[in-house]
């Protein structure tokens, strides 16, 4: 398996994409905000969505459209979430209709997604104007325009692609994602679209996506808020020519491992670009009684506001890490817990058997000033392990969210 | 029932207190940091503690000491949590011994509590030096020195007292509390000590405390982190002369209502002085299917980082409130939810039946610029109601916690 340079959703065979400045938010006249991904042929599809009871109308429409496991296009906008609007479903359906008409496909083969402010009516004119243009502009180089168009408070485009051999054929999987705030574990993600030229049945696609999400998007938290619009959809068109994956065989395993690696990379990109974040925080937990305990402990650490603020300050305040593990609800013997910090500047043990050890504050500071920090937690009580991905809590998080809407 | 002016833990008959600068943190030479509360006579006692698996050694010792429902003194320090230290229990026991010796009481009748940094050995010298002085300085005006001595990042002293008639006798209940960060629902609180001259059995004291906590300290969140040291203890000496409350009779109800009102006042003080906070946020939920749903929804709203940041920015971003209710896990019909903001500048409806309504942004801003904001949520689906107490998320929260330890 290898990651492709400049990989994106149009890296797999048979996918084209485009993005335009549609001014969904009237004040936006500089950034692409409506994008289209189109398959040359009909695709198998699977998706996971937010578990929030408050759901975007886009999700309600998409869930109906993909119930048959088939889709051919994705229409997506930033700037307005189309959530909590009385006419939201009607608008989302209209987005599908416009897309289907421009592409000459069925309107029920369209995935629709929106991200932005909640509770403001979605203007439909930008879509009426932009969708025909998007269809015209579809290109094999268009993936990166999608990555731009779905950004909200994101500061960097998030895209990647991997290649793997399946049954002698080269299979490519590409992804774009957006998400910066309102990101929390136990949801699909913010928005992410994955394309592949692998031949995979929709059932196996669903199974592979579920496995991948458990170790990637479901282990990310930026701020503990579960969004109303989270959607992660995958489209597989079969153009790589492998024999279709319809059961959990060796090909399924290779495909799922590659998809998981891709999703983990995207999850780290989301965490590293968390609103206001200056660093990526990875918490690795090993030695837990069960994998669920490992996951719970890792998540509690990266979700703790106090740990996050300490990481911002490059302060080796390991007591807050023990505190978070202590309230995580996981079955942990706190007298066995070891904690170390690690980054490219080195590694330092700060806690052994639940109590502090003497350590060099200078070295700790040096390690914690890097932009990617691993908090290494050994529970010494079993073989469960897990990784969770988060970021530091900074002044800029507050600034970004103190006046986002106006 | 009435609140007393300048009320504190020495307002009830038969309690004296004192506080000194003990320099538990060697750098502290200006603020009281060790305090003593002493009853003239042995008291009934009850307490609730953090649910964190990682617990201060002070809690472990206190739990043993009050197992018989009796106590006569409280020794407490700030500057060091005495948590995650190999010799923590030994040090906590030593604090009790020193206190007992200075007061001429039994060492098992002492409640010990600590708050401050986790994982740094507690120096015992400050206690050896200070406890005899504290015993000498005990005074009926000393309550306010306790309120000061337990402050860490708190910016104001938190104390209050209420008076109520029980069986023709005037009963007084006084309280001090500290807590600013690492405050979350489902724990005792940070540190709070309540004294009363009412005659109440330790069983009834426990019942009354549990009822009061459910509506007060357990409905506060500053940052979602559950501390390792939370302790709320109550001492009742019976000197008011009422006939002892030993069953849940009318006297019990009067006492419990007064205690609840006092604890709610203290809870609001904690939330309003949350680390970096500029305003108190109260979320009132009514019309829930059950009281548990009302509590869950109210807590989710005041815990949401996005809601908290919006309140800091005086931004009427009600979509985030719906979002938080949606992921709260409560049984809510989102199409029935109404939301309004209220403060002393007025009241404004921003959402009806789960969708936005037009409103004056100017009036909303004016309302949200006040220092005490109520978020009024009507679920229109039953009769459950609850109130939760939180604060806004500000630059200063990050500043305070980015480098607290060093």
Interface residues (C-beta under 8 A of the other chain):
Chain A: X51 X52 X53 X54 X55 X81 X83 X84 X85 X86 X117 X118 X119 X120 X121 X181 X182 X184 X223 X224 X225 X226 X227 X228 X303 X304 X305 X306 X309 X310 X312 X313 X315 X316 X317 X318 X319 X320 X322 X323 X324 X325 X326 X327 X332 X334 X351 X354 X355 X356 X361 X393 X394 X395 X397 X398 X399 X400 X401 X402 X403 X404 X405 X406
Chain B: X51 X52 X53 X54 X55 X81 X83 X84 X85 X86 X117 X118 X119 X120 X121 X181 X182 X184 X223 X224 X225 X226 X227 X228 X303 X304 X305 X306 X309 X310 X312 X313 X315 X316 X317 X318 X319 X320 X322 X323 X324 X325 X326 X327 X332 X334 X351 X354 X355 X356 X361 X393 X394 X395 X397 X398 X399 X400 X401 X402 X403 X404 X405 X406
